[in-house]
Amino acid sequence: MNKKSCLNCGHSISGEYCSHCGQKSDTSRITPHSLIKNDILGSIWHVEAKFFHTLKHISFRPGQTAMDYIAGKRIRYSNFISLLLILFGFNVLGYHFYEKFSPTEVLSEDILDIKNFFSKYSKTILFVIIPMLAINAYFLFKRINLNIAEHFIIGTVSLLGILILFLFDDIVSLIGLWKPVSKIFDFIDKIIFGLSVLFPAITYWNAFKKSYSKSGLLWRVLVLYVLMGVESTAISLILYAIF
Ligand SMILES: [Zn+2]
C-alpha cells in the first residue's frame, strides 16, 4: 500500500487532508497550471463563495444560520466576527460616500448636537447591541438552554443582518439623491430602515420557532424589544451625561 506522508508535518495521511495539521494531502509540485487554478483563482473563489453564502443565509434565515453555527455546522460559513468588521468597514465607507454627495441640511443647534453625539458614538452604540441582546435573550429564552456565548452568536447574527440592511440603505439613499426617483427611493429607504429595526425579532423568531408556541414567542420578542429600548435609552443618557 502506498502510504503518503504530510509535506508539512510528516504525519502519515490517507484522506484528502492531513489528520494532524490539516494541510491538503496533495504532494504534487507547484506548476503554472496549479498556481493559477488552485492558489490564485481557487482561494479567491473559495473566499468569495463562502462570503456570499454566509450573507445570503444571514439575510434570509438568520436564526437558523445562528443555530446551525452553534450546533457545529461552521465550515460552510465565514467567521461572523470578521464579517462584522468587514461589513462595518463598508458601512463607514458608504456613509461617507453618501454624506459627500448629499445636500447639507440646515439643522438647529440642538439637533446638530445630538446628531454629532450619535455619529461619534454610533460605533459603540451599534456594537453594544450584541451583549445587550445576548444578556436579555439569555434570560427570556431560558428553555433553549444556550449559554451566554451561544447567545452572543445570535446577537452577532442580528447585528450582521442590520449592517447588511444599512449597506443596502446607503445604496438606496445614494440613488434617491437623483431627483426623478427620489420619492420612490425615499419610500424604499423607510421600508429598509423598518426591516433593520425588526431584524433581531426576525432572527429570534426564526431561531426559536420550533421551541415555543406562537404566543409564547411573541411576548418574549416583545419583552426583548421593551427591555432593549429601556436599556439603550438609559445607556445613551448616561453616555450623553458623561461626554
Ligand atoms: Zn500534517
py3Dmol code that shows the C-alpha trace and the ligand (Angstrom):
import py3Dmol

protein = """\
ATOM      1  CA  MET A   1       0.000   0.000   0.000  1.00  0.00           C
ATOM      2  CA  ASN A   2       1.165   3.448  -0.873  1.00  0.00           C
ATOM      3  CA  LYS A   3       1.268   5.470   2.357  1.00  0.00           C
ATOM      4  CA  LYS A   4       1.814   9.178   1.827  1.00  0.00           C
ATOM      5  CA  SER A   5       3.158  11.458   4.466  1.00  0.00           C
ATOM      6  CA  CYS A   6       2.241  15.077   5.013  1.00  0.00           C
ATOM      7  CA  LEU A   7       4.713  17.516   3.472  1.00  0.00           C
ATOM      8  CA  ASN A   8       4.118  19.916   6.341  1.00  0.00           C
ATOM      9  CA  CYS A   9       4.392  17.766   9.465  1.00  0.00           C
ATOM     10  CA  GLY A  10       5.391  14.294   8.265  1.00  0.00           C
ATOM     11  CA  HIS A  11       2.320  12.563   9.703  1.00  0.00           C
ATOM     12  CA  SER A  12       1.138   9.694   7.510  1.00  0.00           C
ATOM     13  CA  ILE A  13      -2.060  10.542   5.687  1.00  0.00           C
ATOM     14  CA  SER A  14      -4.860   8.675   3.986  1.00  0.00           C
ATOM     15  CA  GLY A  15      -7.601  11.204   3.255  1.00  0.00           C
ATOM     16  CA  GLU A  16      -7.726  14.442   1.356  1.00  0.00           C
ATOM     17  CA  TYR A  17      -6.350  16.358   4.334  1.00  0.00           C
ATOM     18  CA  CYS A  18      -3.691  15.608   6.954  1.00  0.00           C
ATOM     19  CA  SER A  19      -5.457  14.488  10.106  1.00  0.00           C
ATOM     20  CA  HIS A  20      -2.719  16.024  12.227  1.00  0.00           C
ATOM     21  CA  CYS A  21      -2.199  19.542  10.879  1.00  0.00           C
ATOM     22  CA  GLY A  22      -4.994  19.942   8.338  1.00  0.00           C
ATOM     23  CA  GLN A  23      -2.855  20.653   5.291  1.00  0.00           C
ATOM     24  CA  LYS A  24      -4.097  19.281   1.969  1.00  0.00           C
ATOM     25  CA  SER A  25      -2.535  15.885   1.255  1.00  0.00           C
ATOM     26  CA  ASP A  26      -1.678  16.925  -2.306  1.00  0.00           C
ATOM     27  CA  THR A  27       2.025  16.233  -2.735  1.00  0.00           C
ATOM     28  CA  SER A  28       2.495  17.339  -6.320  1.00  0.00           C
ATOM     29  CA  ARG A  29       4.790  20.226  -7.131  1.00  0.00           C
ATOM     30  CA  ILE A  30       3.503  23.708  -7.804  1.00  0.00           C
ATOM     31  CA  THR A  31       3.116  24.169 -11.576  1.00  0.00           C
ATOM     32  CA  PRO A  32       1.986  27.223 -13.543  1.00  0.00           C
ATOM     33  CA  HIS A  33      -1.367  25.499 -14.001  1.00  0.00           C
ATOM     34  CA  SER A  34      -1.854  24.608 -10.325  1.00  0.00           C
ATOM     35  CA  LEU A  35      -0.644  28.063  -9.298  1.00  0.00           C
ATOM     36  CA  ILE A  36      -3.402  29.772 -11.280  1.00  0.00           C
ATOM     37  CA  LYS A  37      -6.111  27.207 -10.691  1.00  0.00           C
ATOM     38  CA  ASN A  38      -5.686  26.364  -7.004  1.00  0.00           C
ATOM     39  CA  ASP A  39      -3.634  29.071  -5.398  1.00  0.00           C
ATOM     40  CA  ILE A  40      -4.948  32.201  -7.102  1.00  0.00           C
ATOM     41  CA  LEU A  41      -8.396  31.574  -8.554  1.00  0.00           C
ATOM     42  CA  GLY A  42      -9.200  28.805  -6.109  1.00  0.00           C
ATOM     43  CA  SER A  43      -8.574  30.817  -2.986  1.00  0.00           C
ATOM     44  CA  ILE A  44     -10.353  33.931  -4.259  1.00  0.00           C
ATOM     45  CA  TRP A  45     -13.321  31.903  -5.433  1.00  0.00           C
ATOM     46  CA  HIS A  46     -13.416  29.974  -2.171  1.00  0.00           C
ATOM     47  CA  VAL A  47     -13.410  33.103  -0.020  1.00  0.00           C
ATOM     48  CA  GLU A  48     -15.977  34.899  -2.199  1.00  0.00           C
ATOM     49  CA  ALA A  49     -18.314  31.934  -2.398  1.00  0.00           C
ATOM     50  CA  LYS A  50     -18.249  31.478   1.367  1.00  0.00           C
ATOM     51  CA  PHE A  51     -18.694  35.196   1.989  1.00  0.00           C
ATOM     52  CA  PHE A  52     -21.788  35.499  -0.215  1.00  0.00           C
ATOM     53  CA  HIS A  53     -23.174  32.182   1.005  1.00  0.00           C
ATOM     54  CA  THR A  54     -22.971  33.477   4.573  1.00  0.00           C
ATOM     55  CA  LEU A  55     -24.513  36.859   3.710  1.00  0.00           C
ATOM     56  CA  LYS A  56     -27.362  35.134   1.872  1.00  0.00           C
ATOM     57  CA  HIS A  57     -28.120  32.782   4.750  1.00  0.00           C
ATOM     58  CA  ILE A  58     -27.958  35.554   7.342  1.00  0.00           C
ATOM     59  CA  SER A  59     -30.334  37.682   5.249  1.00  0.00           C
ATOM     60  CA  PHE A  60     -32.958  35.033   4.620  1.00  0.00           C
ATOM     61  CA  ARG A  61     -32.805  32.665   7.591  1.00  0.00           C
ATOM     62  CA  PRO A  62     -30.792  34.434  10.283  1.00  0.00           C
ATOM     63  CA  GLY A  63     -31.973  32.394  13.257  1.00  0.00           C
ATOM     64  CA  GLN A  64     -31.459  29.075  11.526  1.00  0.00           C
ATOM     65  CA  THR A  65     -27.976  30.175  10.448  1.00  0.00           C
ATOM     66  CA  ALA A  66     -27.049  31.126  14.008  1.00  0.00           C
ATOM     67  CA  MET A  67     -28.434  27.843  15.364  1.00  0.00           C
ATOM     68  CA  ASP A  68     -26.571  25.841  12.677  1.00  0.00           C
ATOM     69  CA  TYR A  69     -23.361  27.579  13.641  1.00  0.00           C
ATOM     70  CA  ILE A  70     -23.970  26.940  17.340  1.00  0.00           C
ATOM     71  CA  ALA A  71     -24.767  23.286  16.606  1.00  0.00           C
ATOM     72  CA  GLY A  72     -21.359  22.916  14.913  1.00  0.00           C
ATOM     73  CA  LYS A  73     -22.073  23.418  11.208  1.00  0.00           C
ATOM     74  CA  ARG A  74     -19.347  26.026  10.876  1.00  0.00           C
ATOM     75  CA  ILE A  75     -17.047  25.425   7.941  1.00  0.00           C
ATOM     76  CA  ARG A  76     -19.731  26.468   5.441  1.00  0.00           C
ATOM     77  CA  TYR A  77     -19.863  29.980   6.932  1.00  0.00           C
ATOM     78  CA  SER A  78     -17.361  32.819   7.091  1.00  0.00           C
ATOM     79  CA  ASN A  79     -16.313  33.759  10.603  1.00  0.00           C
ATOM     80  CA  PHE A  80     -19.077  36.002  11.940  1.00  0.00           C
ATOM     81  CA  ILE A  81     -16.763  38.366  13.793  1.00  0.00           C
ATOM     82  CA  SER A  82     -14.568  39.037  10.733  1.00  0.00           C
ATOM     83  CA  LEU A  83     -17.738  39.522   8.736  1.00  0.00           C
ATOM     84  CA  LEU A  84     -18.908  42.048  11.309  1.00  0.00           C
ATOM     85  CA  LEU A  85     -15.729  44.089  10.884  1.00  0.00           C
ATOM     86  CA  ILE A  86     -15.848  43.887   7.072  1.00  0.00           C
ATOM     87  CA  LEU A  87     -19.495  44.973   6.934  1.00  0.00           C
ATOM     88  CA  PHE A  88     -18.860  47.725   9.445  1.00  0.00           C
ATOM     89  CA  GLY A  89     -15.999  48.995   7.276  1.00  0.00           C
ATOM     90  CA  PHE A  90     -18.229  49.013   4.211  1.00  0.00           C
ATOM     91  CA  ASN A  91     -20.879  50.879   6.194  1.00  0.00           C
ATOM     92  CA  VAL A  92     -18.439  53.601   7.226  1.00  0.00           C
ATOM     93  CA  LEU A  93     -17.381  53.955   3.575  1.00  0.00           C
ATOM     94  CA  GLY A  94     -20.983  54.004   2.385  1.00  0.00           C
ATOM     95  CA  TYR A  95     -21.942  56.655   4.904  1.00  0.00           C
ATOM     96  CA  HIS A  96     -19.036  58.929   3.992  1.00  0.00           C
ATOM     97  CA  PHE A  97     -19.847  58.473   0.333  1.00  0.00           C
ATOM     98  CA  TYR A  98     -23.464  59.429   0.983  1.00  0.00           C
ATOM     99  CA  GLU A  99     -22.524  62.453   3.089  1.00  0.00           C
ATOM    100  CA  LYS A 100     -20.224  63.673   0.329  1.00  0.00           C
ATOM    101  CA  PHE A 101     -22.995  63.729  -2.241  1.00  0.00           C
ATOM    102  CA  SER A 102     -26.000  64.668  -0.140  1.00  0.00           C
ATOM    103  CA  PRO A 103     -27.001  68.332   0.122  1.00  0.00           C
ATOM    104  CA  THR A 104     -26.161  69.807   3.508  1.00  0.00           C
ATOM    105  CA  GLU A 105     -29.212  70.054   5.702  1.00  0.00           C
ATOM    106  CA  VAL A 106     -29.866  73.084   7.829  1.00  0.00           C
ATOM    107  CA  LEU A 107     -30.226  71.856  11.383  1.00  0.00           C
ATOM    108  CA  SER A 108     -30.833  73.637  14.633  1.00  0.00           C
ATOM    109  CA  GLU A 109     -28.076  73.725  17.226  1.00  0.00           C
ATOM    110  CA  ASP A 110     -29.760  71.123  19.452  1.00  0.00           C
ATOM    111  CA  ILE A 111     -30.376  68.586  16.718  1.00  0.00           C
ATOM    112  CA  LEU A 112     -26.847  69.102  15.422  1.00  0.00           C
ATOM    113  CA  ASP A 113     -25.560  68.415  18.919  1.00  0.00           C
ATOM    114  CA  ILE A 114     -27.489  65.154  19.171  1.00  0.00           C
ATOM    115  CA  LYS A 115     -26.523  64.191  15.620  1.00  0.00           C
ATOM    116  CA  ASN A 116     -22.839  64.731  16.374  1.00  0.00           C
ATOM    117  CA  PHE A 117     -23.138  62.746  19.559  1.00  0.00           C
ATOM    118  CA  PHE A 118     -24.691  59.820  17.737  1.00  0.00           C
ATOM    119  CA  SER A 119     -22.273  59.854  14.830  1.00  0.00           C
ATOM    120  CA  LYS A 120     -19.416  59.996  17.329  1.00  0.00           C
ATOM    121  CA  TYR A 121     -20.673  57.105  19.446  1.00  0.00           C
ATOM    122  CA  SER A 122     -22.601  55.156  16.808  1.00  0.00           C
ATOM    123  CA  LYS A 123     -19.880  52.523  16.728  1.00  0.00           C
ATOM    124  CA  THR A 124     -20.146  51.917  20.447  1.00  0.00           C
ATOM    125  CA  ILE A 125     -23.921  52.011  20.382  1.00  0.00           C
ATOM    126  CA  LEU A 126     -24.037  49.603  17.450  1.00  0.00           C
ATOM    127  CA  PHE A 127     -21.702  47.043  18.971  1.00  0.00           C
ATOM    128  CA  VAL A 128     -23.358  47.264  22.383  1.00  0.00           C
ATOM    129  CA  ILE A 129     -26.413  45.704  20.703  1.00  0.00           C
ATOM    130  CA  ILE A 130     -24.715  42.281  20.743  1.00  0.00           C
ATOM    131  CA  PRO A 131     -24.127  41.878  24.503  1.00  0.00           C
ATOM    132  CA  MET A 132     -27.463  43.574  25.250  1.00  0.00           C
ATOM    133  CA  LEU A 133     -29.371  41.165  23.042  1.00  0.00           C
ATOM    134  CA  ALA A 134     -27.367  38.236  24.394  1.00  0.00           C
ATOM    135  CA  ILE A 135     -27.985  39.001  28.064  1.00  0.00           C
ATOM    136  CA  ASN A 136     -31.691  39.775  27.658  1.00  0.00           C
ATOM    137  CA  ALA A 137     -32.309  36.781  25.403  1.00  0.00           C
ATOM    138  CA  TYR A 138     -30.393  34.515  27.774  1.00  0.00           C
ATOM    139  CA  PHE A 139     -32.999  35.149  30.475  1.00  0.00           C
ATOM    140  CA  LEU A 140     -36.021  35.350  28.169  1.00  0.00           C
ATOM    141  CA  PHE A 141     -35.275  32.156  26.273  1.00  0.00           C
ATOM    142  CA  LYS A 142     -34.073  30.098  29.241  1.00  0.00           C
ATOM    143  CA  ARG A 143     -35.776  26.939  27.981  1.00  0.00           C
ATOM    144  CA  ILE A 144     -33.492  26.738  24.931  1.00  0.00           C
ATOM    145  CA  ASN A 145     -30.521  26.066  27.238  1.00  0.00           C
ATOM    146  CA  LEU A 146     -27.992  28.082  25.313  1.00  0.00           C
ATOM    147  CA  ASN A 147     -25.120  29.592  27.247  1.00  0.00           C
ATOM    148  CA  ILE A 148     -24.298  33.289  27.137  1.00  0.00           C
ATOM    149  CA  ALA A 149     -21.572  32.822  24.487  1.00  0.00           C
ATOM    150  CA  GLU A 150     -24.018  30.994  22.238  1.00  0.00           C
ATOM    151  CA  HIS A 151     -26.456  33.867  22.721  1.00  0.00           C
ATOM    152  CA  PHE A 152     -23.634  36.169  21.633  1.00  0.00           C
ATOM    153  CA  ILE A 153     -23.606  34.327  18.298  1.00  0.00           C
ATOM    154  CA  ILE A 154     -27.333  35.001  17.815  1.00  0.00           C
ATOM    155  CA  GLY A 155     -26.801  38.652  18.774  1.00  0.00           C
ATOM    156  CA  THR A 156     -23.918  38.867  16.306  1.00  0.00           C
ATOM    157  CA  VAL A 157     -26.069  37.453  13.516  1.00  0.00           C
ATOM    158  CA  SER A 158     -28.766  40.031  14.380  1.00  0.00           C
ATOM    159  CA  LEU A 159     -26.258  42.855  14.061  1.00  0.00           C
ATOM    160  CA  LEU A 160     -24.856  41.365  10.842  1.00  0.00           C
ATOM    161  CA  GLY A 161     -28.346  41.475   9.344  1.00  0.00           C
ATOM    162  CA  ILE A 162     -28.759  45.080  10.446  1.00  0.00           C
ATOM    163  CA  LEU A 163     -25.413  46.003   8.866  1.00  0.00           C
ATOM    164  CA  ILE A 164     -26.366  44.259   5.608  1.00  0.00           C
ATOM    165  CA  LEU A 165     -29.604  46.280   5.542  1.00  0.00           C
ATOM    166  CA  PHE A 166     -27.761  49.534   6.363  1.00  0.00           C
ATOM    167  CA  LEU A 167     -25.415  48.900   3.454  1.00  0.00           C
ATOM    168  CA  PHE A 168     -28.373  48.337   1.194  1.00  0.00           C
ATOM    169  CA  ASP A 169     -29.901  51.511   2.613  1.00  0.00           C
ATOM    170  CA  ASP A 170     -26.767  53.517   1.743  1.00  0.00           C
ATOM    171  CA  ILE A 171     -27.081  52.417  -1.880  1.00  0.00           C
ATOM    172  CA  VAL A 172     -30.804  53.247  -1.919  1.00  0.00           C
ATOM    173  CA  SER A 173     -30.157  56.674  -0.347  1.00  0.00           C
ATOM    174  CA  LEU A 174     -27.462  57.413  -2.924  1.00  0.00           C
ATOM    175  CA  ILE A 175     -29.784  56.561  -5.811  1.00  0.00           C
ATOM    176  CA  GLY A 176     -32.522  58.557  -4.075  1.00  0.00           C
ATOM    177  CA  LEU A 177     -30.421  61.720  -4.391  1.00  0.00           C
ATOM    178  CA  TRP A 178     -31.327  61.675  -8.072  1.00  0.00           C
ATOM    179  CA  LYS A 179     -34.471  63.850  -8.187  1.00  0.00           C
ATOM    180  CA  PRO A 180     -36.729  61.906 -10.627  1.00  0.00           C
ATOM    181  CA  VAL A 181     -36.665  58.775  -8.438  1.00  0.00           C
ATOM    182  CA  SER A 182     -36.239  60.374  -5.024  1.00  0.00           C
ATOM    183  CA  LYS A 183     -39.877  59.819  -3.911  1.00  0.00           C
ATOM    184  CA  ILE A 184     -39.918  56.081  -4.543  1.00  0.00           C
ATOM    185  CA  PHE A 185     -36.417  55.612  -3.152  1.00  0.00           C
ATOM    186  CA  ASP A 186     -37.300  57.567  -0.022  1.00  0.00           C
ATOM    187  CA  PHE A 187     -40.114  55.098   0.467  1.00  0.00           C
ATOM    188  CA  ILE A 188     -37.816  52.080  -0.063  1.00  0.00           C
ATOM    189  CA  ASP A 189     -35.406  53.739   2.354  1.00  0.00           C
ATOM    190  CA  LYS A 190     -38.110  53.791   5.056  1.00  0.00           C
ATOM    191  CA  ILE A 191     -39.003  50.133   4.449  1.00  0.00           C
ATOM    192  CA  ILE A 192     -35.361  49.082   4.776  1.00  0.00           C
ATOM    193  CA  PHE A 193     -34.999  51.096   7.958  1.00  0.00           C
ATOM    194  CA  GLY A 194     -38.102  49.385   9.370  1.00  0.00           C
ATOM    195  CA  LEU A 195     -36.701  45.992   8.429  1.00  0.00           C
ATOM    196  CA  SER A 196     -33.419  46.748  10.171  1.00  0.00           C
ATOM    197  CA  VAL A 197     -35.287  47.621  13.376  1.00  0.00           C
ATOM    198  CA  LEU A 198     -37.259  44.387  13.059  1.00  0.00           C
ATOM    199  CA  PHE A 199     -34.269  42.258  12.138  1.00  0.00           C
ATOM    200  CA  PRO A 200     -33.458  40.989  15.669  1.00  0.00           C
ATOM    201  CA  ALA A 201     -37.118  39.972  16.067  1.00  0.00           C
ATOM    202  CA  ILE A 202     -36.949  38.079  12.764  1.00  0.00           C
ATOM    203  CA  THR A 203     -33.728  36.418  13.916  1.00  0.00           C
ATOM    204  CA  TYR A 204     -35.099  35.202  17.273  1.00  0.00           C
ATOM    205  CA  TRP A 205     -38.358  34.152  15.684  1.00  0.00           C
ATOM    206  CA  ASN A 206     -36.521  32.149  13.049  1.00  0.00           C
ATOM    207  CA  ALA A 207     -34.174  30.611  15.639  1.00  0.00           C
ATOM    208  CA  PHE A 208     -36.725  29.510  18.229  1.00  0.00           C
ATOM    209  CA  LYS A 209     -39.958  28.967  16.307  1.00  0.00           C
ATOM    210  CA  LYS A 210     -39.804  25.232  16.914  1.00  0.00           C
ATOM    211  CA  SER A 211     -39.254  25.566  20.664  1.00  0.00           C
ATOM    212  CA  TYR A 212     -42.115  27.910  21.626  1.00  0.00           C
ATOM    213  CA  SER A 213     -45.768  28.392  20.779  1.00  0.00           C
ATOM    214  CA  LYS A 214     -46.545  31.408  18.585  1.00  0.00           C
ATOM    215  CA  SER A 215     -47.886  33.407  21.542  1.00  0.00           C
ATOM    216  CA  GLY A 216     -45.003  32.308  23.778  1.00  0.00           C
ATOM    217  CA  LEU A 217     -42.521  33.507  21.213  1.00  0.00           C
ATOM    218  CA  LEU A 218     -44.424  36.726  20.511  1.00  0.00           C
ATOM    219  CA  TRP A 219     -44.469  38.005  24.094  1.00  0.00           C
ATOM    220  CA  ARG A 220     -40.823  37.084  24.598  1.00  0.00           C
ATOM    221  CA  VAL A 221     -39.771  39.006  21.485  1.00  0.00           C
ATOM    222  CA  LEU A 222     -41.923  41.979  22.540  1.00  0.00           C
ATOM    223  CA  VAL A 223     -40.426  41.991  26.042  1.00  0.00           C
ATOM    224  CA  LEU A 224     -36.964  41.751  24.445  1.00  0.00           C
ATOM    225  CA  TYR A 225     -37.690  44.939  22.476  1.00  0.00           C
ATOM    226  CA  VAL A 226     -39.093  46.781  25.500  1.00  0.00           C
ATOM    227  CA  LEU A 227     -36.008  45.832  27.546  1.00  0.00           C
ATOM    228  CA  MET A 228     -33.673  46.831  24.706  1.00  0.00           C
ATOM    229  CA  GLY A 229     -35.482  50.155  24.368  1.00  0.00           C
ATOM    230  CA  VAL A 230     -35.322  50.961  28.082  1.00  0.00           C
ATOM    231  CA  GLU A 231     -31.700  49.848  28.435  1.00  0.00           C
ATOM    232  CA  SER A 232     -30.425  51.651  25.336  1.00  0.00           C
ATOM    233  CA  THR A 233     -32.174  54.853  26.422  1.00  0.00           C
ATOM    234  CA  ALA A 234     -30.518  54.541  29.831  1.00  0.00           C
ATOM    235  CA  ILE A 235     -27.092  53.872  28.268  1.00  0.00           C
ATOM    236  CA  SER A 236     -27.453  56.800  25.832  1.00  0.00           C
ATOM    237  CA  LEU A 237     -28.467  59.146  28.642  1.00  0.00           C
ATOM    238  CA  ILE A 238     -25.526  58.045  30.762  1.00  0.00           C
ATOM    239  CA  LEU A 239     -23.089  58.437  27.843  1.00  0.00           C
ATOM    240  CA  TYR A 240     -24.606  61.816  26.954  1.00  0.00           C
ATOM    241  CA  ALA A 241     -24.271  62.999  30.538  1.00  0.00           C
ATOM    242  CA  ILE A 242     -20.647  61.890  30.820  1.00  0.00           C
ATOM    243  CA  PHE A 243     -19.297  63.131  27.467  1.00  0.00           C
TER     244      PHE A 243
END
"""
ligand_1 = """\
1
ZN
Zn 0.341 17.380 8.539
"""
view = py3Dmol.view(width=600, height=400)
view.addModel(protein, "pdb")
view.setStyle({"model": 0}, {"cartoon": {"style": "trace"}})
view.addModel(ligand_1, "xyz")
view.setStyle({"model": 1}, {"stick": {}})
view.zoomTo()
view.show()
